[in-house]
């Protein structure tokens, strides 16, 4: 069956072809709605084969010369996207994958589990006891407990800034907080990834193990793990824990 045939059946039977045996995850439902929205603006004809058209050269088709011209004629920004920043050579892969899921709201937050009918609506509150629903935005940025960690990190690093209330914007803003130098961006990028990882593990400890770690101890975890990650990938990194605790930017020669 052609895509056009399937689309025609859907229009006649009021969405019957979009039904599934199992209920989709929330993020899959969002992607499905985006797909349907795209199809609504496209004219499809039954029994007509689909074709690929190279938009830069619709008459001549794709050529290496044409592709090279498109790539070299476009203006490319130096600013990286959040999707690019989650991958860091000094950060464990599992942490980068976790951050990728976080930025796309694909973590098993309580609100997401309630939307999937895994939890009941009365189980939505944040584990910090702040009487707010546990969304990704709240847990990592707005929570009265975990949100303090960002202020404490800035004090430790020696920089100032205002937190964005969107996770993607917060990641980009924090990464560029100490300036545009590559070494500074790399360090701030690592700290952000580590911080959200520490918060997530603390959230799970509180939820499943009933173990609460004070916020100052979480800050110490960030300091200790960041030192360990950097030493693991840089054999000549010889600064002591005390030096790192005092001024990390000086230790990295970027202060």
C-alpha positions in Angstrom: 0.0 0.0 0.0 1.2 3.5 -0.8 1.5 6.3 1.7 -1.2 8.1 -0.1 -3.6 5.1 0.2 -2.9 4.9 3.9 -3.5 8.6 4.3 -6.8 8.4 2.4 -8.1 5.6 4.6 -7.2 7.6 7.6 -9.3 10.6 6.4 -12.3 8.4 5.7 -12.2 6.4 8.9 -11.2 9.2 11.3 -7.8 8.2 12.3 -8.2 4.4 12.5 -4.8 3.8 10.9 -3.1 5.6 13.8 -4.4 3.3 16.4 -1.9 0.9 18.1 -2.2 -2.3 20.1 -0.3 -0.8 23.0 -0.4 2.8 24.2 2.5 4.8 23.0 5.0 6.6 25.3 4.3 10.3 25.7 7.3 11.3 23.6 6.2 8.9 20.9 2.7 10.4 20.9 4.3 13.8 20.4 6.4 12.6 17.5 3.2 11.0 16.0 1.3 14.3 16.2 4.2 16.1 14.5 4.1 13.5 11.7 0.4 13.9 11.3 0.7 17.7 11.2 3.4 17.4 8.4 1.1 15.1 6.4 -1.8 17.5 6.6 0.1 20.0 4.4 1.1 17.5 1.8 -1.0 16.5 -1.2 -0.8 12.7 -1.7 -2.3 10.9 -4.7 -3.3 7.2 -4.6 -1.4 4.8 -6.9 1.4 7.4 -7.6 4.9 6.4 -6.6 6.8 8.7 -4.3 10.0 10.3 -5.6 13.0 12.0 -3.9 13.8 15.5 -5.1 17.0 17.4 -4.3 15.7 20.8 -3.3 18.9 22.8 -4.1 18.8 21.4 -7.7 15.3 20.0 -8.4 15.9 19.8 -12.2 19.5 18.4 -12.3 19.2 16.2 -9.2 21.8 15.5 -6.6 25.5 16.0 -7.5 28.7 16.1 -5.5 29.4 19.6 -6.9 25.9 20.8 -5.9 26.2 19.4 -2.4 29.6 20.9 -1.9 28.3 24.3 -3.0 25.4 24.1 -0.5 27.7 23.2 2.4 30.3 25.9 1.6 27.8 28.7 0.9 25.9 28.4 4.2 26.8 30.5 7.2 27.6 28.2 10.2 27.3 29.5 13.7 30.1 28.7 16.2 27.6 28.1 18.9 26.9 24.4 19.6 23.5 23.0 20.2 22.4 21.2 23.3 22.3 17.9 21.3 26.0 18.4 20.5 27.0 19.4 24.0 25.8 16.2 25.7 28.7 14.4 24.2 32.0 15.1 26.0 35.1 13.0 25.8 35.8 13.3 29.6 32.2 12.4 30.6 31.1 8.7 30.8 28.8 7.6 28.0 26.0 6.6 30.3 25.9 10.2 31.6 25.8 11.7 28.1 22.9 9.3 27.2 21.1 10.3 30.4 21.5 14.0 29.5 20.3 13.3 26.0 17.1 11.8 27.4 16.7 14.6 29.9 16.8 17.3 27.2 14.1 15.5 25.4 11.9 14.9 28.5 12.3 11.1 28.1 13.2 10.3 31.7 10.7 8.4 33.9 9.7 11.5 35.8 6.6 11.1 37.9 4.5 13.3 35.6 5.5 11.3 32.6 4.7 8.0 34.4 1.3 9.5 35.4 0.6 10.4 31.8 1.4 6.7 30.9 -0.9 5.6 33.7 1.9 3.9 35.5 1.4 6.0 38.6 -1.7 7.4 40.0 -2.2 11.3 40.0 -1.7 11.5 43.7 1.9 10.3 43.4 3.2 13.3 41.5 5.0 15.3 44.2 8.7 15.9 44.1 10.9 13.7 46.4 12.3 16.9 48.0 9.0 17.5 49.8 8.4 20.9 48.2 4.8 20.1 47.3 5.3 20.6 43.5 4.8 18.0 40.8 7.9 16.3 39.7 8.7 17.4 36.2 12.1 17.5 34.7 12.1 21.3 34.7 11.1 21.4 38.4 13.5 18.7 39.7 16.6 20.0 38.0 16.0 23.7 38.0 13.2 25.0 40.1 13.1 22.8 43.2 13.9 24.7 46.4 16.3 21.9 47.4 18.1 20.8 44.2 17.9 24.2 42.5 20.3 25.6 45.2 23.0 23.4 43.8 23.5 25.6 40.7 24.0 28.7 43.0 26.6 26.8 45.0 28.4 25.6 41.9 28.7 29.1 40.6 30.1 30.3 43.9 32.7 27.5 43.8 33.7 28.2 40.2 33.7 31.9 40.8 31.2 33.2 38.3 27.7 34.8 38.4 24.6 34.3 36.3 20.8 33.9 36.3 19.3 30.5 35.8 17.0 30.0 32.8 13.8 28.1 33.5 14.1 25.9 30.5 16.5 22.9 30.6 17.9 23.3 27.1 18.5 27.0 27.6 20.0 26.4 31.0 22.5 24.0 29.6 23.6 26.4 26.9 23.7 29.3 29.2 25.7 27.5 31.9 28.2 26.2 29.3 29.1 29.7 28.1 28.9 31.3 31.6 32.7 31.8 32.0 33.4 33.0 28.5 33.7 31.6 24.9 37.2 30.0 25.2 37.1 26.3 24.3 38.7 25.1 27.6 36.3 27.1 29.7 33.2 25.8 27.7 34.5 22.3 28.0 34.8 22.5 31.8 31.4 24.2 32.3 29.8 21.6 30.0 31.3 18.8 32.1 30.1 20.4 35.4 26.5 20.8 34.1 26.4 17.1 32.9 27.8 16.0 36.2 25.4 18.1 38.3 22.2 16.8 36.6 23.6 13.2 37.0 24.2 13.8 40.7 20.7 15.2 41.2 19.1 12.3 39.3 20.9 9.7 41.5 20.0 11.6 44.6 16.4 11.7 43.5 16.4 7.9 43.0 18.1 7.3 46.4 15.4 9.3 48.1 12.6 7.6 46.2 13.7 4.0 46.3 16.2 3.7 49.2 14.8 6.4 51.5 18.3 7.9 51.8 18.7 11.7 51.9 22.0 13.4 51.2 22.4 17.0 52.4 22.8 19.5 49.6 26.3 20.4 50.7 27.3 16.7 50.3 25.9 16.8 46.8 28.2 19.7 46.0 31.1 17.7 47.4 30.1 14.9 45.1 30.2 17.2 42.1 33.7 18.4 43.1 35.0 14.9 43.7 33.6 13.3 40.6 34.7 16.2 38.4 38.3 15.8 39.7 38.1 12.1 39.1 36.8 12.4 35.5 39.4 14.9 34.6 42.3 12.9 36.1 41.1 9.7 34.4 41.5 11.4 30.9 44.5 13.6 31.7 47.6 11.9 33.2 49.4 15.1 33.8 46.6 16.5 36.0 48.5 16.6 39.3 46.6 19.1 41.4 45.5 17.9 44.9 42.0 17.7 46.2 42.5 20.8 48.4 43.7 22.8 45.4 40.7 21.7 43.3 38.3 22.5 46.1 39.7 26.0 46.3 39.9 27.2 42.7 39.2 24.7 39.9 39.7 27.3 37.1 43.3 28.0 38.3 44.0 24.2 38.4 42.9 24.0 34.8 45.0 27.1 33.9 41.9 28.9 32.6 41.2 31.1 35.6 
